[in-house]
Amino acid sequence: MYELMFGHTLRMLRTTAGISLRSLAKEIDVSPAYLSQIELGKIPPPTCNRITKIAETIGIPVSLLIEMSHRPNPDIIMLLQGHSELNELIKLTQDIGLNSKDILGLNSLMQKLGGTGFRKLLHYCTEHSSDFTMTEKENYRPRDPSLPVSQTRFSELANPRLVFKRLEFIEKGDLLRFMVNEICQIFISLDAEQTFKKIMSRETEDSSGFGNGVAMPHLFLEELDRTVISIARLPKGIDFQSIDQQPVFLVFLILSNPESYQSHLNLLAYFAQKFLSPNFMDDIMKARTKKNVLSMLFDGNNASKSKEIA
């Protein structure tokens, strides 16, 4: 199944980037027929070297495609082999119970502070270790945290008003029309009917259902000055003519200005990578509130741990 999802995601990213099958095949030194077989999910993803070249050509993070291919990243393997302390760090994160949100927050903090800033923070924490307490589960937490919980920058694009926890449409067209109309209530520069027709035209050419119960219809619109995300859960499922021929339970409608091309591509790749895991899909369908849904998508929270009531 992952081969089918990888192939369809690759095709979606390639066509969104405006790159022909023949051009990409030439860039990675394979035949168009071979690349077509990959996109159809009939053969496994290519080697890590070719995946790297694909990501560079399309313009998305290499790590996202590597993860979707289920191939180990050779750079990470070499890094781990050369630094035994990194293996100890990975083991420690498991031993003390860090979750995905904690690790994402640490990554974001390191990126924000840089090497020098992060070393200063480590020095401060060492000098003031008494300011930190140990919980019963042996997780270190500050008594009075001053650093905000970080969020993936994509979270800024998601308006809770455009998150729909439970919709029961039967037809794909009716669902997309509803989502477009809701977006146009907020972004009045958009023409709802024209936007809907453009989205349906794309769906006719190639379904946005990429498997595992998820669909990502998307479009570039000159009238927008930013990227907009609308999210709909469909507990009963809906036919999206997905590549795995299974119903879709979660729809992401993504609209961007053409100038946001790079962010748009990265967002598609980000969501595609998230939903390779069937467990993640199960958890997000159980999320009780809009806040939970967005937190799981962008902060790494687990819906099963949430105690909020809708």
PERA-V306717 format. One record per run of one state. SS is the DSSP state (~ for helix, > for strand, _ for the rest). FROM is the first residue (numbers start at 0). LEN is the number of residues. If there is no record, write none. Layout:
BEGIN
SS_FROM_LEN / SS_FROM_LEN
END
This chain:
BEGIN
__0_1 / ~_1_15 / __16_4 / ~_20_7 / __27_4 / ~_31_8 / __39_8 / ~_47_11 / __58_3 / ~_61_8 / __69_4 / ~_73_9 / __82_1 / ~_83_12 / __95_4 / ~_99_28 / __127_1 / ~_128_3 / >_131_3 / __134_5 / >_139_3 / __142_10 / ~_152_5 / >_157_7 / __164_7 / ~_171_15 / __186_5 / ~_191_14 / __205_3 / >_208_3 / __211_2 / >_213_2 / __215_2 / >_217_3 / __220_7 / >_227_11 / __238_9 / >_247_9 / __256_1 / ~_257_17 / __274_3 / ~_277_9 / __286_3 / ~_289_9 / __298_4 / ~_302_3 / __305_5
END
